[in-house]
């Protein structure tokens, strides 16, 4: 079988502008009964002959630029939201663990990165929140923390996949016995994930702790038993996974 010859320009490409070149390539693809997506998917596939093109695509900013272009189109952004939201939420949930909660620091995780990436927005918010005199004399209330919260709200309203602050804050509400309606109301304000999402996070974290205990139990360990009696009458709503008003029994510590 004869190998197809390389397609060549009929004119000098240096005499064409970018749009004319693109239109010429599209005409070639149409003549080959191919689409732009066929070309892109094939060039970044796992085929050995495409290794150079694949590496170049993922090494550059092409993927980010491609997603940004899709995000500017109303129809494409709807498809992106449907396709990427479950994946983004799953990634945040999987990364939420007891060690992360124990080591969580608002300044390190959010405030400092946001100061570097959004300096103009920070200056606008600080100038709006307090006067120059108040900034010098107010030693008790941190305007930086309020800036971080507002920026996190803006990020979450822009894209519901931004949950770095919301997951932590939502778990605080959840552990404090806040009602479903309260959590869902704050979710609409961009301050917390929805109650169902927090329920899934709580269940996944509990499963993770059980697996951790199972792993520890496979090696040398000690186990202790102790009687407990906990009263949580401040929790006014009996909701799923909420602590009961009175809990007593025996617990094991590995």
N, C-alpha and C positions, 0 to 999 in steps of 0.2 A: 504494500500500500504506500502510495506517495505521500511524503510529508508535506503539509501545506506550507507555502511560502509565507514569509513575514509580510504583513500588510505595510505598505509604504505610503507616505504622503504624496499626493499628486502635485502639490505645490510646496514651496518652501515654507515650513511652519513658522519661521521667524517673521514672516510677513503677516501673520494672523494674530489677532488679539486673543485674549483668554477665552472669551465667549465663543468666538469662531472655532477655536480649537475644540472646545467642549461639544459644540454642535456637530463638528466633523466626526468626533469619536462616537457620538450617539447615533449618527447615521451608519457608521461602520457596525455598531452593535445591532442595529435594526436589520441591517443586511445579513448578519449572522444569526438572526432570530434569537437574540439574547437581550436581556434587560440589564440595567445598571446594577440591580441587586444580584443578578446571576454572576456578574463580573466580580462584585465585591465579595460575595460569599465564597466563590471559588478561590479568589486570590488570598483569602485569610483562612482557608481550610487547612486540614492537617496533612495534605498531600506533600510528599517530600519535594516535589518540584516547586511548591509555593512557599517554601521555608523562608526565603529571602524577603518576599513581599509581606508575609505574615509578621516576621520580626520587625520590619520597618513600620508596619501599621500600628502595632501595639507599643513600639518604642516611642513613636511620635505622639502628638496631641490630637491625632486624627479622630480617635474614638470620642474624646471629650467634645471636639468641635462638631462631630456628627450628632451627638446627643443634644448639644446646644441648639443646633439648627432644627432638630425635631421638636425641641421644647418651645420654639417660637411659633410653631404651627398649631392651631387649635385642635385639629383632628389628631395629629400625631401626639400632642401632649396628653390627650385623653387616653390613648393607647399606652403611652409610657406610664401614666399614673396607674392604670389597671395592671400592667405587667410587672412594674418594679416595686409597687408599694408592698405587696406581701413579702417579697424578697428582702426589702430594706427593713421591714419590721422584724422579720425572722432573724436578720443579722444583728439588730440591736438587742433583741431578746436573748439570743445565744451568747452575746458578749456580756450580758448582765449577770453577774455572779456575786455571791457573798463576799469574796475578796475585793471585788470592785467597789461594793457598797461600803465595806469597812475602810477602804483607802480613799474614798471619794473626797475630793477637795474642789470646791467650786472655783476657787481662784486658779488653780493649776489646770484643771480640765477645761474650763470654759472662759473665765474672765481674761486671763492672759492671752490665749489665742485670739479671742475676739478683739482685744485691744490692738493687736498687730494687724488683723485683717480688716477691721472696720474703724479706722481712726477718725474719719470724718463724721460718721454716725455717732460715735462716742462723744465727740465735741458738741454736736448738736444736742444730744440728750442731756449732757452735763450742764450746758448753758440753759437749757429749758427747766431743769429740775431745781436749780438753786442759783442764787445770786453770788457774786464774788465774795461778798461779806460772809454769807452763809457757808460758803465753801471753806473759808478760813476758820470760822468759829465753831462749826458743827463737828464735834468730835465723837458723836455717838452713832449717828446714822451713816451708813456707807452708801454713797451714791453709786459707786462702782458696782455693787451687788444689784442695785435696781437697774442699772444699765444692762447688766448681763441678763437679767430676767426679761427685760423688754426686748432685747436683741433675740433672745431665744423664742419669745412669742412671735416676733416678726418672721424668723426663720421657719417656725412651724406653720404659720399661716401661709407663707410662700410655698412650702412643701411639707405635707404631713409626714414625710419620711424623716424630717429633722426632729429627733426625739432625745437628744443627749441630755438636756435638762428635764424634759417632760417625764421620762421614765423614772428618774430618781425622785422627782417631786411627786409623781403619781404613787410610787411605792410608799412614800411617807404618808400620803393621804390614806392609802389602803391600810397600812399598819395602824394608823390612828383611828380607824373605825369610821371614816367618812362614808356617807351613804352613796348609793349608786347614782342618785340624781345629782348630788354635789360633784362627784367626779366627772360625770358626763357634762355638767354645766361648765366646769373648768376646762374640759377638753375642747369645748366650743370656743373658749377664750385663748386657746393655745398654751395652756399651762400644765396640761396633763394628757396622757393618752386616754382613750375611752375605757370604760370600766371593763369591757370584755377583753381588751388588750392587756390590761393589768392583771386580770384573772389568769390569762395564759402565761404571763411572765412569772406570776407567783407559782403556778403549777410546775413550770419548767425549772425554776430555781429549787423547788422542793424535791423534784426528781433528781436534780444534780447533787443535792446534799445526800440523798439516799445512796446514789452511786458512789459518792466519795466515802461514805461510811462503809459501804461494801468493800471498796478497795482497801481501806485501812484494816478492815477485819480479816483480809486475806493474809496479812503479815503479822508480826508480833504486836500485840496490843493489850490493853487492859480495859475492862468494862466495869462501870460502877452503877449502882441502882440507888435511887433516892425518891422519897415521897415528895410530891408537890401539891400545892393548893394555891390557885391563882384566882383572884377576883378582878373582873374587868367590867364593872357595872357602868363605866363611862361609855361603853359601846352601846349606843341606843338602838342600832338597827341589826336585826338578825339576818344577815346576808350570807351567801356562799363564801366559805373560807374565812368568815369573820370569827374572831375568838369568842367562845361562849362567855356568858356573864360570870359563871363560876366553873372552874376546871380543877379537878383533883384526880390524883392517881399516882402512878409510879413511872418514872422516866429512866431511860438508860443513857449513859454517857460513855462513848467509846474513846 
